[in-house]
């Protein structure tokens, strides 16, 4: 019987992953794990596995998933481009309450072209280009520049947001703050990380002690609904911050920097990656209809955002 028993390779690998933080591995680590898994698979042919061993064996394969490695690379590549173009924002289109830049499209092209080169059968939903049906079962959700107005005015609070899901239960989120060089990541069942270090939500338990992030979206209806929500909560919390990037706001809940997040009228690309990261950091994410719009809320797992939002 090869050393795939519960007390053998499982325990050793679990200890290594837990102590090293390698559930958010870098590309070199992923390649090393890939080599190890291939060797293990070869050695294991013809042998029966205990159920727990088989489960963890496939978890290793999941951890080394090339799509996650690609998301890290593409977010860094797009982020480097945006960082380098920060002094020359080029307006492509203006709206009453928003702006679109040439850099939005160029960052999106970096991400989508990279995905299509490596995984041409995958689908995607992206803010600028729209959608593509998946033939592989994998769907990417992309915001190539979240916080465009901040970026256009030189405010260093924006990010590249990439999520991927397989239609079953496996999913990950990557949010890269390219100005601060902060890489937030989360994998379903694998925890949340900031630059490779595990993160979790705050310990704040009382609404009166809570610091919340609040966002107002792009249209008149969203603003009117958002102001109604804001008025309902403003006197019940310690402080309110409006920072201009929903994806980063969700990551700030995950990292314990803020306790609650609320915004009206968000789109899937605004929240897909941040939602996963928040939930993997022991937070909660919910959506509900309020004031004729969809209200997105995230909490630290101690303050009940669902109860708060339900009583607005």
SVG drawing of the C-alpha trace seen along z (x, -y; Angstrom):
<svg xmlns="http://www.w3.org/2000/svg" viewBox="-39 -65 48 67">
<polyline fill="none" stroke="black" stroke-width="0.4" points="0.0,0.0 1.6,-3.3 1.9,-6.1 -1.5,-7.7 -3.1,-6.9 -4.7,-9.5 -1.7,-9.5 0.8,-9.6 0.9,-12.0 -2.4,-13.7 -1.2,-14.8 2.1,-15.9 0.7,-17.9 -2.0,-19.5 0.6,-20.6 2.8,-22.0 -0.1,-23.9 -1.4,-25.3 1.9,-26.4 3.2,-27.9 0.0,-29.7 0.3,-27.9 -3.4,-27.8 -2.6,-31.0 0.6,-29.8 2.8,-31.7 3.3,-30.3 6.6,-28.6 4.8,-26.8 2.0,-25.8 4.4,-24.3 6.2,-22.4 2.8,-21.0 1.9,-20.1 5.0,-17.9 4.4,-16.3 0.8,-15.5 1.8,-13.9 4.3,-11.8 1.7,-10.8 -0.8,-9.9 1.7,-7.7 2.6,-5.9 -1.1,-5.5 -2.3,-3.7 -3.8,-0.4 -4.1,-1.2 -7.3,-1.9 -7.4,-5.2 -9.2,-5.9 -12.0,-8.4 -10.3,-11.2 -7.1,-10.6 -8.9,-10.8 -10.6,-14.0 -7.4,-15.6 -5.7,-14.3 -8.2,-16.1 -7.9,-19.2 -4.2,-19.3 -5.2,-19.3 -7.7,-22.1 -5.1,-24.2 -2.7,-24.0 -5.4,-25.0 -3.8,-26.8 -6.7,-29.2 -5.9,-30.6 -2.3,-31.0 -3.3,-32.8 -5.6,-35.2 -2.7,-36.2 -0.5,-36.9 -3.1,-38.7 -4.2,-41.0 -0.5,-41.9 0.0,-42.5 -3.1,-44.7 -2.2,-46.4 1.3,-47.2 -0.2,-48.8 -2.7,-50.9 0.0,-52.0 2.2,-53.0 -0.6,-55.0 -1.8,-56.8 -0.5,-60.2 -2.3,-60.1 -6.0,-59.0 -7.8,-59.2 -11.5,-59.8 -13.5,-57.6 -17.0,-58.5 -18.6,-60.7 -21.9,-60.3 -23.8,-62.4 -22.4,-60.4 -19.6,-58.4 -16.7,-58.3 -15.2,-55.6 -11.5,-55.7 -9.5,-54.2 -7.5,-52.4 -10.7,-50.5 -10.7,-48.9 -7.0,-48.3 -6.8,-46.7 -9.8,-44.4 -7.9,-43.4 -4.9,-42.3 -7.1,-40.1 -9.4,-38.6 -6.7,-38.0 -4.7,-36.2 -7.7,-34.0 -8.6,-33.2 -5.0,-32.3 -4.8,-29.8 -8.5,-28.7 -10.3,-29.4 -13.3,-27.3 -14.0,-29.3 -16.7,-32.0 -16.6,-35.4 -18.7,-38.3 -16.9,-41.6 -17.8,-45.2 -16.6,-46.6 -16.9,-43.8 -20.0,-42.0 -20.2,-38.3 -19.1,-35.1 -20.7,-31.7 -18.7,-29.0 -18.1,-25.6 -15.9,-24.3 -18.1,-25.1 -15.7,-27.8 -16.9,-31.4 -14.7,-34.4 -16.2,-37.6 -14.0,-40.6 -13.8,-44.2 -10.6,-45.5 -10.6,-48.8 -12.9,-49.1 -12.8,-52.7 -12.5,-54.4 -13.4,-57.9 -10.7,-57.6 -8.2,-56.6 -9.1,-59.4 -8.5,-61.9 -5.3,-60.4 -6.9,-59.0 -4.9,-55.8 -7.9,-53.6 -8.8,-51.3 -8.2,-47.7 -8.4,-44.9 -11.0,-42.3 -11.1,-38.8 -13.3,-35.9 -13.7,-32.4 -16.3,-29.7 -16.9,-26.2 -20.7,-26.0 -20.5,-23.4 -18.8,-24.6 -15.3,-25.6 -14.5,-29.3 -11.9,-31.9 -11.5,-35.6 -8.5,-37.9 -8.6,-41.6 -5.4,-43.5 -4.9,-47.0 -2.1,-48.0 -1.2,-51.2 -0.6,-49.7 0.5,-46.4 -2.0,-44.5 -3.2,-41.2 -6.4,-39.9 -7.3,-36.3 -9.8,-33.8 -10.6,-30.2 -13.7,-28.4 -13.0,-26.4 -9.4,-27.6 -9.5,-30.8 -8.7,-34.5 -5.3,-36.0 -3.5,-39.4 -0.1,-39.1 0.0,-35.5 -0.9,-36.2 -4.2,-34.8 -6.8,-37.4 -10.1,-37.4 -12.8,-39.9 -12.9,-42.2 -14.2,-41.3 -16.6,-44.2 -19.9,-42.9 -22.0,-46.1 -23.5,-48.3 -22.7,-51.4 -19.0,-50.6 -19.0,-49.7 -17.2,-51.5 -18.9,-50.9 -18.1,-51.6 -21.0,-52.9 -21.2,-53.4 -23.4,-55.4 -23.7,-54.0 -24.0,-55.6 -27.7,-56.5 -30.3,-58.7 -32.4,-55.8 -29.4,-54.2 -28.4,-57.5 -31.9,-58.2 -32.2,-54.6 -28.7,-54.8 -29.4,-58.0 -32.5,-56.4 -30.4,-53.5 -27.7,-55.9 -30.2,-58.0 -31.5,-54.9 -28.1,-53.7 -26.1,-56.9 -27.1,-57.5 -26.7,-53.8 -23.0,-53.4 -19.7,-54.9 -18.4,-56.1 -19.2,-55.9 -16.6,-55.9 -17.2,-56.3 -14.1,-55.2 -15.2,-54.5 -14.4,-50.8 -16.9,-48.1 -14.4,-45.3 -11.8,-46.9 -14.6,-47.7 -15.4,-44.0 -11.8,-43.1 -11.5,-45.7 -14.3,-43.8 -12.4,-40.6 -9.2,-42.1 -10.9,-43.6 -10.3,-47.2 -14.0,-47.9 -17.0,-46.1 -19.8,-46.5 -20.2,-47.3 -23.4,-48.5 -24.2,-49.7 -27.2,-49.9 -27.3,-48.8 -24.1,-46.9 -23.3,-44.6 -21.8,-41.0 -18.4,-42.2 -18.4,-44.7 -18.8,-42.0 -17.9,-38.5 -14.3,-38.4 -14.8,-40.4 -17.8,-38.3 -15.7,-35.1 -12.8,-36.8 -15.2,-38.1 -16.9,-34.8 -13.6,-33.0 -12.5,-35.5 -15.5,-34.5 -17.7,-37.3 -21.1,-37.2 -22.4,-38.6 -26.1,-39.1 -28.3,-40.9 -31.9,-42.0 -34.5,-44.3 -34.8,-47.7 -36.3,-50.9 -36.9,-49.4 -33.2,-48.4 -30.9,-45.6 -28.9,-46.3 -25.6,-44.5 -24.4,-44.1 -21.4,-42.4 -20.6,-42.0 -17.8,-40.7 -19.9,-37.7 -20.6,-39.2 -22.8,-42.1 -25.9,-40.9 -26.1,-42.8 -29.2,-40.9 -31.1,-41.9 -29.9,-45.5 -30.8,-45.7 -34.1,-43.9 -35.2,-46.5 -34.3,-49.6"/>
</svg>
